[in-house]
Amino acid sequence: MHDAVIRDHDVDAVDWKAAGMAGVVAGVVFLLMEMMLMPLFGLAPSMWAPPRMIAAIALGKTVLPPPATFDFMAVMVAMLIHFATSILFAVAVAFIIRRMSRGPAIAFSIVAALLLYGFVFYVMTSGPWPWFADGRNWLNILTHIVFGAIVGWWYKARAHAGHVHTGTRLAAG
C-alpha cells in the first residue's frame, strides 16, 4: 500500500484573486455601512455624503455637501477611488498574512485597517484632505474594524481554495 505525501509549493504565494475579491467584498460592506449608518446616527446629512467625501479626493472640495444629494459623477469617482484603494489594501495585507493562520491574520487585518483610519483621518487632514477631519467618529472606526476583519477572513477562507495540489508520491516503507 502506498501513502501519498503532498507537497504544495505554492502556499507561500499570494492568491491574487482571493486578495482582490477580499478588497471588493470588504469595500462593499464598508461602503454600505457608511452610507446607511452615517445618516441614521446623525453623523452625515445623507447617504450620499460619504461618497462625496471620497470623490473630493479627485474632484476637489466643490463636490462636498451641501448639497448632500446624489451626483452621478461624484459617486462614480468615489467608487473608483474606494474600490481601487480597497483592493490595494487587501493585496498588501494578503502579502503579509499569507503564512498566518486565520485568527492572527484577521487580527492583523483589523490593526492594519485601524492604521489606515489613522492615516486618512489624522495625517491626511493636515495636508490635502482637511474635510476628512469631520469623519473622526466612532462609526468610522467601527467600519474600518469591520473592513479589516472581512479582508483577513475572506482572504484566509478563499486563498488557494481551488488550488490543485501537486507533489511527490512517496512509497510507505
Order of alpha helices (4+ residues) and beta strands (2+ residues): alpha-alpha-alpha-alpha-alpha
